[in-house]
Amino acid sequence: MAVIFVLFLLIFLFEHAYLKSNKRKPRTHLIVYGVMLLSLIYNLAAAWLPKQLNPNLIIEAVLQK
């Protein structure tokens, strides 16, 4: 969760400078803001549902152990 939060903060801090340099395509804007939105949603959900979004449980569910 911390990695996703740091990713959100980095994108939030540098997105303006990155998107304004060299007139980025609209697709790039969608990707950057999409990643920001997904990381924000995940962090909010993890704050409200800590037991359900436990990374160990998610890994176990994916690996089906």
Secondary structure, DSSP 4 states (H G I P E B T S, - for coil): -HHHHHHHHHHHHHHHHHHHTTT--HHHHHHHHHHHHHHHHHHHHHHH-TTTT-HHHHHHHHHT-
